[in-house]
């Protein structure tokens, strides 16, 4: 794993280079010489955050059957249209 450090200015000038560098390890973005942000690949982020669900699994909303939802019936009343 390679750690790359870029200044904010370098990051702004070469965003695609930063994305390529993030494939091999974290990219630390500095602001006035101090670390301010870290750019990670989505795979590394998911490992760190513990998110292992796919987008399909997330959209399926496991446990949604337990949610109670009551709605009121909509009442739509027509009205006169003024085309003058």
C-alpha positions, 0 to 999 in steps of 0.5 A: 500500500502506497500513501500519497500526499498532495497539497490542495493545489496539486489535488485541484490541478490533477484530480485524475492523478489523485484518483489513480493514486488512490487505487494503490493506497490512501491519498492525503490532501493537505491544506496549508501543510496540514492533513485535511482530507483522505481520498480512498478507493470505494473498496478501501472505504467499504473495508474501513466502514464495514459496509459489505452490502451491495447497492441492490441489497441496500435498495431492497431495504431489509426489514422494511416489512416491519415499518408501519405506514398509514396514509390518508386518501387524497381528495382531488376536487376539480375547479373551473379554469380561467383561460381569459 
